[in-house]
Amino acid sequence: MTRELNLEKLKKKLTPEQYNICFLKGTETPFSGKYTYNKEKGTYNCVVCGQKLFSSTAKFDSGTGWPSFDDPVNLEHIELKPDNNLGMARTEVLCKNCGAHLGHVFDDGPTETGKRYCINSLSLDFQKQNTKK
């Protein structure tokens, strides 16, 4: 999928809430997202294009109300942009493949990366790790 997205197709594929977050840069109410407390093993992918974004091994409970990760699966899969909206200096996290808004990253993470990728559940699609051998 390229960044030349058909917005009408996306409006049909995504829920209104997903569209609001991914393309109108909305946010979920804290502690409301379906992945906030998810502890299953697997991969969190972009809900729009399926790009692999975060591993469950990078997920931690930040206490902020959104799924938080200390590192993406691959830095090449995300794009970071300055976001000075709402009178705050933040760094927006986007899917590099399709441009969907995912959330923000902060430099206050508890691990050696020092990062806290604060991501909306509605911008993610969780793929559970197959535990059968």
Secondary structure, 3 states (H helix, E strand, C coil): CCCCCCHHHHHHHCCHHHHHHHHHCCCCCCCCCCCCCCCCCEEEEECCCCCEEEEHHHEECCCCCCCEECCCCCHHHEEEEEECHHHCCEEEEEECCCCCEEEEEECCCCCCCCCEEEECHHHEEEEECCCCC
